[in-house]
Amino acid sequence: MAKNRFFAVFLIALMIPLSGCVSDGNDGNQGPEGPAGPEGGQGLQGNDGFNGIDGVNGTDGTNGTDGIDGEPGDDGKNSLILTFDVSPGIHCENGGIGLHIGIDENGNGLLTSNEVQETTFVCNGADGSGDSGNGQSTSFNNLIAVTPLSKSTGCPAGGKVIMFGFDDGENGGTASNGILESGEIDDQTTYCSTQRLSMVADVATGPLNSVPGGFGAMQTIVDNVLYFSANDGIHGGELWAYDLTTDTVQMVADINSGANTSYPGYWLVVVHDSIIYFDAGTEEYGRELWAYDTTTSEYWMVADINPQETSSQPGDDIEIVYGDTIYFSAFTFQYGTELWAHHPANNSTWLVEDIHHGSSANPGWYMNFIHNEVLYFTARDLNNVHDLWAHNQVNGTTWKVASFGIAPFTHPGQNMDYLVGDTIYFDAHDETHGRELMSYNLTTNTARILTDIAPGQTSGDPGIHTSILVDDTFYFDAYDSGLWAYCISNDTTWKVHQFSGPLPQSTVNPVVVENQIFFKTNNGDPYTVLQLWTHNLDNASTWMIADFTVPNGGSSTNPGVMETINGIVYFDAITSETGRELWAHDPFDDSTWLVANIHKTNSSNSESEPNASPGLPLSLVYDGHYYFSASDAEHGLELWKMWFEHTITYE
């Protein structure tokens, strides 16, 4: 076997050198194509080709129909800051000031523990180790600075920036000068508020007018519910309620059933122990005294004072709660218009006194007030002159207190009346001085003329259009188109300003913000000019803020509105661009602007914008919100509200 293995190796060795010397033969004929082999594996992916040219854009489709407006959002809430001292410890090694910051969720004006969203600390610096030159170490106080914000700084409903830092003179400041300079500010918080308006409810569906609070009828708030008269187009003008907590509206009493109208609260609205007493009219009883229990939602007629369908017109001249009894004027064929009373505890109603036998005394027509547990009111007796009367409910007596003239037009308090301490200040007419400013002391029973603006028998007519008491000074207009003042403390009278055109608007009460009195003026019938004015109490200057020229066919006429919220004055004004809308003025930066154009025209061909007439007839400020009537093209005259959106920024 080894021999054979040797022979094979030998033979191979001989063949190796010979293999390179053998020449190839000619190629043979092409053989038939063999069967296809198995498919090869996937090759590598090639590069992407170039993008093709974009096609032509298609025509835009028709816009879809606008969606239904969403429900109004919840009212914004006020932000609050509560500061407290911090003792040396874990938060501030050397003590300092702490600040709780949060939103007033329950609207009570107090920041409670569950409302705190953030707590921050401004700490005292540690005593310095260096020598200040007199052998004493140096430390720096922490400071807080507050800067108000206004319309011009982007906060149309007001705001403030609260800045914190140490009085250390950093970044070019002066150390220990008691002023927080820009370079010393370490932290700051910005609070900014903006007005937001929304309709509360469309009581009369569609463009019909529900006229909330219309015709001088009810508009009052009890236990966070606004009660007002309104007409839904089905039940007539009846009693409605808007719950400020749940944001719901409903009719609560259909007094004159069906489509008939009762106009609740046309003359009288008083609240006693959660029960609203008011006048209302029905075909069966006429206009009489009614009541609505805000707790049980029950309502009933209290008394049919003038029997059958004839009205007693309760509250036409006076309505006042005196102790536990409601006093009011009422008419009967037997007594005329006299003083009546209702005692809720025993549900009794009675005539207090027949002052003017055989006619009407019209008690409280000009003045009525309570002083030292006695009810005082003006009334006329057989002499047909309005004098000052009084009633003591303890002993049931009624008597004449004082007479101020013998003429039937004496009318004490016709234009103005104010009770200050033991003295009543009012206008009255006497035979010697005409109508001038008088006073009557209820303790000494003495009367006197305070000023004779128009000497002699000519009447000065103090407060003929407007008046207001600020501290111990009365401001009022008079017959000579002047704005006057009377100071109680020094018993002096002087002219504040002489108007040369429009006079103060008689149905809009002045308002006071900080050190300024604000009032509106117009130029009388046909009321083509409306102006906003102010008087500065510190420097005694008076000037016009804004002048609104009424468009043709429009009117700046009475009535009007003027309210204040958080230091800003809100009022109605009319222009050709917007119609009668809600405006605002911020005394801080002297800016005046249109808050909202509620009633916009639906036609570009209109000569002038329609009127929203905000606040006419309902206008109430409550808990930092403004509730008012207003009209727009879609819903008619309905109930609206203005609330405030607050933003807080930390830096």
Secondary structure as GFF3:
##gff-version 3
##sequence-region A 1 651
A	DSSP	alpha_helix	2	18	.	.	.	ID=ss1
A	DSSP	three_ten_helix	19	21	.	.	.	ID=ss2
A	DSSP	beta_strand	79	86	.	.	.	ID=ss3
A	DSSP	beta_strand	96	103	.	.	.	ID=ss4
A	DSSP	three_ten_helix	113	115	.	.	.	ID=ss5
A	DSSP	beta_strand	116	123	.	.	.	ID=ss6
A	DSSP	beta_strand	142	149	.	.	.	ID=ss7
A	DSSP	three_ten_helix	151	153	.	.	.	ID=ss8
A	DSSP	beta_strand	159	166	.	.	.	ID=ss9
A	DSSP	three_ten_helix	170	172	.	.	.	ID=ss10
A	DSSP	three_ten_helix	182	184	.	.	.	ID=ss11
A	DSSP	beta_strand	185	201	.	.	.	ID=ss12
A	DSSP	three_ten_helix	214	216	.	.	.	ID=ss13
A	DSSP	beta_strand	219	222	.	.	.	ID=ss14
A	DSSP	beta_strand	225	231	.	.	.	ID=ss15
A	DSSP	beta_strand	237	243	.	.	.	ID=ss16
A	DSSP	beta_strand	248	253	.	.	.	ID=ss17
A	DSSP	beta_strand	269	272	.	.	.	ID=ss18
A	DSSP	beta_strand	275	282	.	.	.	ID=ss19
A	DSSP	beta_strand	286	293	.	.	.	ID=ss20
A	DSSP	beta_strand	299	303	.	.	.	ID=ss21
A	DSSP	beta_strand	319	322	.	.	.	ID=ss22
A	DSSP	beta_strand	325	332	.	.	.	ID=ss23
A	DSSP	beta_strand	336	343	.	.	.	ID=ss24
A	DSSP	beta_strand	348	353	.	.	.	ID=ss25
A	DSSP	beta_strand	368	371	.	.	.	ID=ss26
A	DSSP	beta_strand	374	380	.	.	.	ID=ss27
A	DSSP	beta_strand	386	392	.	.	.	ID=ss28
A	DSSP	beta_strand	397	402	.	.	.	ID=ss29
A	DSSP	beta_strand	417	420	.	.	.	ID=ss30
A	DSSP	beta_strand	423	430	.	.	.	ID=ss31
A	DSSP	beta_strand	434	441	.	.	.	ID=ss32
A	DSSP	beta_strand	446	451	.	.	.	ID=ss33
A	DSSP	beta_strand	467	470	.	.	.	ID=ss34
A	DSSP	beta_strand	473	477	.	.	.	ID=ss35
A	DSSP	beta_strand	482	487	.	.	.	ID=ss36
A	DSSP	beta_strand	492	498	.	.	.	ID=ss37
A	DSSP	beta_strand	503	504	.	.	.	ID=ss38
A	DSSP	beta_strand	511	513	.	.	.	ID=ss39
A	DSSP	beta_strand	516	522	.	.	.	ID=ss40
A	DSSP	beta_strand	529	536	.	.	.	ID=ss41
A	DSSP	beta_strand	542	549	.	.	.	ID=ss42
A	DSSP	beta_strand	562	565	.	.	.	ID=ss43
A	DSSP	beta_strand	568	575	.	.	.	ID=ss44
A	DSSP	beta_strand	579	586	.	.	.	ID=ss45
A	DSSP	beta_strand	591	596	.	.	.	ID=ss46
A	DSSP	beta_strand	619	622	.	.	.	ID=ss47
A	DSSP	beta_strand	625	632	.	.	.	ID=ss48
A	DSSP	beta_strand	636	650	.	.	.	ID=ss49
###
